[in-house]
């Protein structure tokens, strides 16, 4: 999951993943989405591949990239767990703030 989070930290890689969410694409099609040189796009695609977020296959001279959703599911599960923990803490904080307001009103 650490590799997936690292890969997701970059805006360019997120752009590539969003494009792949609608279906497979060639390296050239993906390169057209980013305002950087081809070697930079290749590095982004390598990071995504190494993180397990995309897979690549050869089609004659072209490389076709596909999204692999499984690592994103792991990140989603991790975030959902932590979101639940924070939701409980924020709910408890809200309760304490409301109690404090009531206590101040009753003191006046």
BELTA-V796107 format. One record per residue. RES is the residue in one small letter. SS is DSSP state (H for helix, E for strand, - for the rest). PSI is psi in radians with two decimals (* if undefined). NEAR is the number of other C-alpha atoms within 10 Angstrom. Layout:
res:RES ss:SS psi:PSI near:NEAR
res:RES ss:SS psi:PSI near:NEAR
//
This chain:
res:x ss:- psi:-0.54 near:14
res:x ss:H psi:-0.72 near:10
res:x ss:H psi:-0.68 near:15
res:x ss:H psi:-0.76 near:19
res:x ss:H psi:-0.71 near:13
res:x ss:H psi:-0.79 near:13
res:x ss:H psi:-0.69 near:24
res:x ss:H psi:-0.25 near:20
res:x ss:- psi:-0.33 near:11
res:x ss:- psi:2.28 near:11
res:x ss:H psi:-0.69 near:11
res:x ss:H psi:-0.74 near:19
res:x ss:H psi:-0.63 near:20
res:x ss:H psi:-0.66 near:15
res:x ss:H psi:-0.77 near:15
res:x ss:H psi:-0.74 near:24
res:x ss:H psi:-0.70 near:24
res:x ss:H psi:-0.69 near:12
res:x ss:H psi:-0.71 near:17
res:x ss:H psi:-0.31 near:18
res:x ss:- psi:-0.43 near:14
res:x ss:- psi:0.01 near:10
res:x ss:- psi:2.97 near:11
res:x ss:- psi:2.69 near:17
res:x ss:E psi:2.70 near:20
res:x ss:E psi:2.84 near:17
res:x ss:H psi:-0.67 near:18
res:x ss:H psi:-0.73 near:14
res:x ss:H psi:-0.70 near:14
res:x ss:H psi:-0.68 near:21
res:x ss:H psi:-0.57 near:20
res:x ss:- psi:-0.29 near:12
res:x ss:- psi:-0.31 near:13
res:x ss:- psi:2.48 near:16
res:x ss:- psi:0.79 near:10
res:x ss:- psi:2.90 near:11
res:x ss:- psi:2.74 near:10
res:x ss:H psi:-0.73 near:15
res:x ss:H psi:-0.62 near:10
res:x ss:H psi:-0.71 near:14
res:x ss:H psi:-0.72 near:22
res:x ss:H psi:-0.69 near:15
res:x ss:H psi:-0.74 near:12
res:x ss:H psi:-0.77 near:19
res:x ss:H psi:-0.63 near:25
res:x ss:H psi:-0.76 near:16
res:x ss:H psi:-0.77 near:19
res:x ss:H psi:-0.70 near:24
res:x ss:H psi:-0.82 near:19
res:x ss:H psi:-0.49 near:14
res:x ss:- psi:-0.10 near:20
res:x ss:- psi:0.20 near:19
res:x ss:- psi:-0.40 near:21
res:x ss:E psi:2.75 near:23
res:x ss:E psi:2.71 near:18
res:x ss:E psi:2.53 near:18
res:x ss:E psi:2.60 near:11
res:x ss:E psi:2.41 near:10
res:x ss:E psi:1.58 near:9
res:x ss:- psi:-2.05 near:6
res:x ss:- psi:-0.10 near:6
res:x ss:E psi:2.63 near:13
res:x ss:E psi:2.22 near:15
res:x ss:E psi:2.23 near:18
res:x ss:E psi:2.44 near:23
res:x ss:E psi:2.54 near:21
res:x ss:E psi:2.42 near:23
res:x ss:- psi:1.87 near:18
res:x ss:- psi:-0.26 near:13
res:x ss:H psi:-0.85 near:12
res:x ss:H psi:-0.56 near:18
res:x ss:H psi:-0.58 near:17
res:x ss:H psi:-0.67 near:12
res:x ss:H psi:-0.76 near:13
res:x ss:H psi:-0.74 near:16
res:x ss:H psi:-0.74 near:12
res:x ss:H psi:-0.73 near:12
res:x ss:H psi:-0.80 near:12
res:x ss:H psi:-0.71 near:12
res:x ss:H psi:-0.72 near:12
res:x ss:H psi:-0.86 near:12
res:x ss:H psi:-0.55 near:12
res:x ss:H psi:-0.71 near:12
res:x ss:H psi:-0.73 near:11
res:x ss:H psi:-0.82 near:11
res:x ss:H psi:-0.62 near:12
res:x ss:H psi:-0.75 near:12
res:x ss:H psi:-0.76 near:12
res:x ss:H psi:-0.71 near:12
res:x ss:H psi:-0.63 near:12
res:x ss:H psi:-0.73 near:11
res:x ss:H psi:-0.70 near:12
res:x ss:H psi:-0.78 near:12
res:x ss:H psi:-0.75 near:12
res:x ss:H psi:-0.77 near:12
res:x ss:H psi:-0.67 near:12
res:x ss:H psi:-0.76 near:12
res:x ss:H psi:-0.71 near:12
res:x ss:H psi:-0.74 near:12
res:x ss:H psi:-0.72 near:12
res:x ss:H psi:-0.75 near:12
res:x ss:H psi:-0.71 near:11
res:x ss:H psi:-0.72 near:11
res:x ss:H psi:-0.68 near:10
res:x ss:H psi:-0.68 near:9
res:x ss:H psi:-0.39 near:8
res:x ss:H psi:-0.36 near:7
res:x ss:- psi:* near:5
//
